[in-house]
Amino acid sequence: MSSGKAGASSWKSDLMLALLAMLVALAVNAGTGFRELTDAGGDNDNLLRLVEVRDLLGGQGWFDLHQYRMGLEGGFVMHWSRLVDTPIAAIILAVQALTGSTALAEDVAQIAWPSLLFFLTVFFTTRAARNVAGESAVLPSVVVGAAAYHFIGIYSTGALDHHNVQLMLTMASLCLLLEAPVRRMAALFSGLCAALTLAVGMETVPYVATIGVSVALLFAVDRSGESRIARDFGLGFAGVSALVFIATIPFSAWGQAQCDAFSTVQFVVAALAGTGLAVIASIDAAGRSWQRRLVSLALLAAVIAAVVVSLFPQCLAAPYANLDPRLKELWLDHIDEAQSLFTLLAHAPARVAARYATPLVAIVLMAISFSRGNWRRQESLVAALLVVAFVVSAWQVRGSTFSIAFAVIPLSAWIAKWRQRAEVSPSRGVVLRMAAAWLISVNAVWTGAAAATSVALESKNTVADDSETDKLCYRMATFAPLGHMPDTTVLAISNLGAPILAYSGHRVFAGPYHRNIAGNLLALDAFLGPADNARKIVADHRVGLVALCRGSTESELLTEKAPQGFLAGLMHGSVPDWLELVAETKGAPIELYRVRQGA
């Protein structure tokens, strides 16, 4: 790949191209009528984030992350960060002040926030591609990147979940690190972005660690070129981690270790790693030779490891190691984004092309380039993140969101190379190769091919039909009858939990969140056990309504698990005498059953 550095004013053209890409994506969404505003497609996280923002605006404390309307009485503490709630709440407040309409303000926020993140992600991707492969890679990075980000769905209307924030910040950290050799403050801001993406959620730990290790190793290899970068990155990373810790963690919880959210664990590790790297990079005696630099960095790593092992050993276990076996079997094992590559190969091979093709092509391209001796700083940083993201995606498909994004950079460089050859020698063979590079690099092409293959392989399109039936359970209009009823506790499956909270004032037990163990188990006990057991749970916990969506895949799963259970009886039309069907919901996607007085 050819070298290239962004010019002094190139950021303006990159901003304009990213803005154009955002406007095109916005126009596409507008063409559908922003349907995600009324049909979240079963995305619980987006809906619950909106609920969390409403709670904050409604007066719930900054440090209070309880979701009081989900789980047992008193709710449970969510593991999400207020760092994402804040800008969304700010947009809502601003639009509300201008229009006087809360509903309109929420709609604007659900359109504007993911669009802004889309714009920033495309911009940072473009800057990264420019720094790796020069001006000729800019257009391919905008086209390939924008198409990829649009179709992976995390920037669609209503996408209030934190994954888009994390991808944007991670790409920003990479981009700034690529620019650090020629921009003095870039490394400091790279560390800032790395700290923020870690504070938003633990899913980015592998990428933040890869960036940090890459900075340290580059410093070990080249002190003269990398010492300033290592120092500034470390200071930015440690400093922002400290600020986030103080700003988002209440003083009473400073000593509490939470492995699934930013807490004293992550702060201590970040402070040690960032400060230690900055100190080593600043002390002449520690960095005089590459051997001393390696030893110093190894000692720092040993200290961090010793602190984690001695003070926070619980965080070395697998993320869901202590999850109740029933929740693992009936919830975790059926989360799409938590499936492994090997599970997809066995059960949904067509999806493999959509999620793994472009990253794999990009890895092959970089391996070929490195084998030819083109081993430079810029490509090394991109390759490290791409490979780690691909490994993570093999473990859980959610990692493919990051591997697809990182793949855009080498793919853009590949297209740029063939564009240059086509300009010099516009022969038919060269033009065809350039066209092939474009097609192979656009992730949507693989997604379309995978979808077409899937349909061709299915003699009967039952999977698609089931999917459409399932989606009817989660549309806003489906919950209109529930929203008009007096607030009470609703017994419902976990995938109905967040929509019920978003579209009504009711409370629920179940929701697909790993901290809501007690609430989820109580709902399972009610649905999987006999009707008499469900009646006791309903009475003990003052349940007023039972919600049933016959088309839900979760309902079908639980019915298959316990064919004699309470939920299976409802699915088959056997309604116990202590329930009565709410007449207006008969035949609706969600049927509501009112608990009779005295039940």
N, C-alpha and C positions, 0 to 999 in steps of 0.2 A: 504494500500500500504506500502511496506517495505521501510525503510529508506536507504539512500545511499548517499555518498559524492564522488565527483570526486577525484580520486587520483592525486598525483603531476604530473605524466606523462601521465595521461589518455587523455589529450587534443591531444596528438600526434596521438593516435589510432583513436580518434574521427575525427580529421582532415583527416586522410587517408580514413576513411569510407565515409565521406562527399565528398571527392574528387572522390572516386570510384562511388558514386551515381551520381555525376555531369557528369562523363565520360560516364556512361551508358545512361543518359538522352541526352547527346551530340551525342552519337552514334545513338540513336533513331531518333533524329532530322536530323542527317546526312543521315540516311537511307531514309528519305523522300526528300533528296536533298535540305534541308533547304528551303522548299517551301514558308515559310513565307516571305522570302526576295523578292519574286515576287508576293505574294498573301497575303496581310495583313489581309484578312478575314473581311474587313470592319471596322477594328479597327482604328478609326480616331485619337485617342490620340497618338498611337505609331507613326503614320505618321507625325502628327503635331509636336511631340517632335523632330523628325529628322529634320523637317523644322526649328524649333527653334534653334537647334544646328548648322545647316548650316548658319543661320543668324548670330549667335554669331561668328562663324569662319570667316564669310564674313565681319566682322567689325562692326556689330551692337553692341552698347554699353552694358556693363555689367549690368547697371541699367535699360536699356531700354528694357522693356518686351512687347513692341508693336508687334502685328502681322500686319504688314503693308499691306500684300496682302489679308487680309480677312476683311470683313465689309465694311463700307462706306469709302470714301476717307480719308486717314490718318490712317485707321485701328482701332484697339482697343487694350487695355492693357490686356494681359493674366494674369491669377492668378497663374501661375506655378512658381517654384523656380529655380534659376540658380544653386542650389546645385546639381540638377540632370543633368543639361546640362553639367556641368564641367567635370566629369569623362568620359562621352561619347565623348565629344570634345577632351579630352586628348588622348583617344584611337585612334581616327581618326587621330589626328596630328602625333602620334607616328608611326602608320602603314603607313601613307602617306609619312613620311620622309624616311621610309625604302624601300617602294615599288615605290613611285612616282605616285601612282594611288589613286585618291580620291574615285572612285567607289569601289575599293577593300577595302579601309580603312573603308568606311561606312558599307560594308558587314561584315567585321571582327568585327566592333563595335557592330553590331546588333546580332552577335553570341556570342561574348565574354562577353558583359556587362550582359545580363540576365543569362548566365551560371555562371558567378562569383557570382551573387546575389543568384542563386539557391544553389550553394556550401555553401555560408555563412549561408543561412537560414537553410539548412539541418544540418550544423554544430551546430548552436545555438540551434536548436530543440533537437539534440542529447545530447548536454550538459545539457539542461533543464531536459530531461527525466532521464539522469544519476543522476542528483541532487535530483530528486523526488523519483526515484525507484531503483537506483543502476545500477550496471554493466549489469544485466540481461535485462534491458530495452533498452540498446543501440541499439542492432540489430533491434528489432521491430521498434524503432523510426526512424532508417535510412530507413528501407523498407517502413513502413507506411507513413512516412513523405515525402520521395522522390516521392512515387507514388501519394500522394495527391497534392504535389506542381507541379508535371508534368502535371497532368490532369486538374487542375484548370486554367491552361493556362497563368498565368501572368509571367511565366519564359520561355515561348517559344521563339524561334528565332524571333528577331525583336521587342521584348517586351521592348520598351524604355520608356513606361509610368512609372509614379512614384509609382504605387501601389506595385510593387515588392520591391522597395526600402523601402517603409513604413513597409511592413510586415517583412522584414529582420531586420530593426532597432527596431521594436517593440518586435520581438522575442529575439533580442540581449539584449534589456533592461530587459526583463523578466529573461532570462538566467543569466545575471550578478547579478540581484537582488537575484536570488536563490543561487548564489555562494558567495554573499556578507558576510555571517557569517564567512567564512573561507578564504576569499581573501580580503585584506584590500582595494585595489583600485577598486574593482568590483562595489561598489555602486556609486562611482564617475562616472565611465564610463557608468553605467546604466542611470544615470541622463543625461549624455551627449547624449546617444542614444535616450532617450525620447524627449529631446529638438530638436534633429535633425529630428526625424520623424514628430514632430509637425511643424517644419519649412518647411518641404517638402510639406505638404498639410493638410488641416483641417479635412480630413476624419478620422484621427487617434485621434482626440480630446477625444472621449469616452475612448480609451484605455490608453492614456497618463494620463487622469484624474483618471482612475481606479488605475493605477500604483502609482500615487502620493498619492491618498487617502489611498491605502493599506500600503504604507510606513509609513504614518502618524499614522494610526491606530495600526500598529504593534509596533511603538514606544510608543504609549499611553499605550499599554498593557504590554510591556516588555522594560523598559528603559535600563536595563543593557545590553541586547543583541542587541538592535536596535538603540540606540542613535547615535552611530558612523555611522551606515548605513543611518539613516535619515539625519544627518548632511552632509555627503558626497554626498548623492543623491541630496539634495537641492542645494548644492554648484555647482555640475556639471550641474544641470538643469538650474539654474539661470545664471551661467557663460557662458555656451554655447549659451543660448538664447540671451545674450547680444552681444556675438561675431557674431552670425548670423545676428542680427539686424543691427549691424554696417557694416557688410560685404555685405549684400544683399539689404539694403534699402538706397536709396540716402538721403543725409541730407535734401534736400528740401521736402522729403515725411515723415520725422520723426513724424510730427504732424497729418498725415492722417491715419484715422482708416479704415482698410479694414477687413471686417468680414470673407471673403472667402480666405484670404491669410495671410501669416505671416506679421504683421505690428505692429504698436505701441500698438494695443489692446493685441495681444498675448504676446508681449514682456513685457508689464506692468504686466499682470497677471502672467507670468512665473517668472519674477523678484521678485514680491511680494511673490508668493507661495514658490519658491525655497529658497530665502533668509530668509523668515519668518520661514520656517521649519528648516533651518540650525541654525538660532539664538535660536529658542525654544529648539532644541536638545542640544545646547551648554551651555545654561544658567542653572545653578544648581537650582536656585530658581523656574524656570518655570517647571522643570521636577522632582521635589522632590517626588511627589506622582502621581498616575494615575489620580486623580481628577484634579490636577493642569495641567497636560499634556493635558487632554481633554479640559479644559477651555481655555488654551492657544491656542490650535489648533482651537477651536470653534471661538475664537476672530479673529484669522488669517483668517478663512473662511469668517467671517462677514465683515472684512475689504476688502477682495477681492470682495465679492459680492457687497458691497457698491460702490466700485470703478467702477465696471462694470455697475451697474445700473445708477450711476450718470454721468459717462463719456462716456460709450459706450452702451447705451440702445438699439441702433439699432441692435446690435449683439445678442440680446436675442430673436429676431424673428426667425421664421422658415427659413431655408436657401433660399428657393425659394418663400418666401411670397410675394415679390414684382414683381415676374415674370409676364410678360404680359399673360393674360388668353389664348390668341391664341397659344403662345409658349408652355404653359403648356399642352394644349389640343393636339397639333399637334407634339410636340417634347418630353417634359419631361415625359408625361404619356406613351410613347412608348419606353423609354430607358430600356433595359432588366435589367441592374444592379440596376435600381432605383425602381423596382417593389417590392411590399411587399409580405410576406409569404401568406397573405390572397388572394392576387391577383393570385399568383401561384396556390393556392389550387383551385381557381375557374376556371382558364383558362389553366393551364399547370401543373396538379397534378403530372405528372411523374417527373418533374424537382425538386419537393420537396425532393424526396429521395436522389437525387444527391447532394443537397446543405445542407440538414438539418439532415440527418440520423446519420452520425458519431458524430457530435456535440451533438445531443440529447442522443445518447448512452453514450457518455463520461460524460454528465451531470448526467445521471442516475447512472452511476458507482460511481461518486464522491459523490452523495447524499447518496448512500448506505454506502460508506466508512465512511462518516461523521456521519451517524446515528449510526454507531458501535463504535463511540468514537475516530476514527482515524483523529482527527482534528489537523493537524500540520501546521507550518508556510508555508512550501513549497507547500503543496496541496492547502492551502488557497489562495495563490497568483495566482496559476493556475486557480482555480475555479472562482475567482473574474473576471479574464479576460475572461474566457470561457463564463460565464453567461452574462456578458455585451455584448460580441460579438454576442452571440445568440440573445439577445434582439434587438441589432442593425440590425441583419440580418432579424428579423421578420418585421422590419420597411422597410429596403431596402436590397435586396438580396446581394448587394455588401459586406455587413458585414459578409456573410458566408465565404468569403475568410479567414478572421481572425478566425472565430469560428472553421472552419475545421482545421486550423493550430494549435490552442490551444488544440483542441481535441486530437491531436496526442500524447500528453504527458500522459494523463490518460489512453488512449487506449494502449499505449506501456507498461505502468505499469500493465495493465490487462493481456496482452499477457505474460509479464514476469512472472507473478504469475502462470499462467497455464504451462509455460515452466518449471518452477521450480518443480511444482507438477508432471509433466510428467517425469522429471529426477528421482525424488524420487520414484514415483509409476507409472510406464508406463503401466497402465491398458488401455483397449480399451476405456472405458468411459472418462478417463482423456485426452487421446490423441484426441478423437473426440471433446471434449470441447476446447482443445487448438486450434485445427484446426478451429473450429467455431469462436473463438476469433480472429484469424487471418483474416478470411473472413469478419467478421462483421466490423473489424477495417479499412480495406482498402477501402477508399472512391471510388476508381475506380470500385469496385464490385457493389456498389450502383448505380453508374453512368451507368454502363452497364445494370443493371437490370431495371433502369428507362427508358433507351433507348429502351430496348426490350419490356417493357410494353407499351411504347408510340406507337411503331410500331404495336403491337398486337391490341391496342385499335382503331387504325385508319383503317377503312375499305379501304380507299384510301389514299395513301401516299402523299397527296397534300402539306402538311406542309413542308416535306423534299424537295419536288420538288421546291416549292416556295423559300425555303432557298437557294438552289443551284443556282437558277436563279438570286436571289438577289446578291449572291457573285460574279457573273460574272461582276457586275458593278464596282468592286473595285480592280480587278487584274491589275498589272502593265502593262501588254500587252494591256489591254483595252485602256489605255491612250496614247499609242504610237502615234496615229495620232494627238492628241491634243498637244503632246510635240513637234511635228515638225512644228507647226504653229506659226506665229509671236505672241508675247505676247500681250494679251489684257485682258479685263475684261469678265469673263464668268458668265452667269446667269445659276445657277444650284441649285439643291436641297441641303440641308445642309449636307447630308451624302457623297456628292461628293466633298465637300469643301476641306478637308484635302488631299485626293488623288490628286486633281488637283494641289494643292500647292506642293506636294511632287514629282510629276511626270512631272511637267512642270513649266514654268516661269510665267504662267498666274496668275491673281488675281480673287477672288470671293467675293460675298456678304455674303453668308450663310455658317455657320459651327456650329456644335452642341456644342456650348459653351455659358454658361449663361450670359457672359459679352458682347457677340456680339448681343445685343438686336436689335439695329437699322438695322444691316445688315440682320439678320434673318427675321425681319418684312418686310423689303423691298422685299426680295425674295418671301415671302408669298403673299405680295400684287401683285407682278407680276404674280405669278403662279395661284393664286386663283381668281383674277379679270379677266375681259374680255380682249381679245387680244389687244384692243385699249389702255387700261390702261397699259398693258405690253409694248406696243410700246412706250408710253410716258416715262416710266421708263428707257427703253433701250436707248432712245435718250438723256434723261437728265443725265444719268450716263455713257455715252460713252461705252456701252456694245458692244462687237464685235462678241461674240458667245453665243449661247444658247445650253446647253448640256441636252440630254434626255436619261435616262436609263429606258426603258419600264419595265424591270424585277424588278425594285426596289420596295420594300414594301412601302417606303416613297412616291414614285410617285403614287402608287396605293391608298395610304391613302389620299393624297391631291386631287386626281381625284375623289374619293368618296365624299370628303368634298365639292368640288365645281365642279359638273359634267358639268357645262357650262363655266368653267374657261379656261384660256389660256393653262395651262398644260393639262387639260382634252382633249382639242382640239388636241394638239400635240399627246397625247397618242392614239387618235382615228384617226390619220392621217390627221387632218385638219391643214394645215400649212398656216399661213397668208402670203400675198404677199410680206411683208417686210423681210421675211426670205427665205433662200435657203439652201437646204440640201447639206452638204459637201459630194460629191459623194463617196469618199473612206470609209465613215462611214455608208453607207446605209446597213442595216441589221446587223450592229455590235452591241455589247452590249450597247455601248453608241453612239447615233447618235448626230452629231454636225450640228447646223444650223447657217450659217453665216448671220449676219445682212447686208442687202443690203445697199450700199452707198446711203446716203440721206434719209434713213428711219426715 
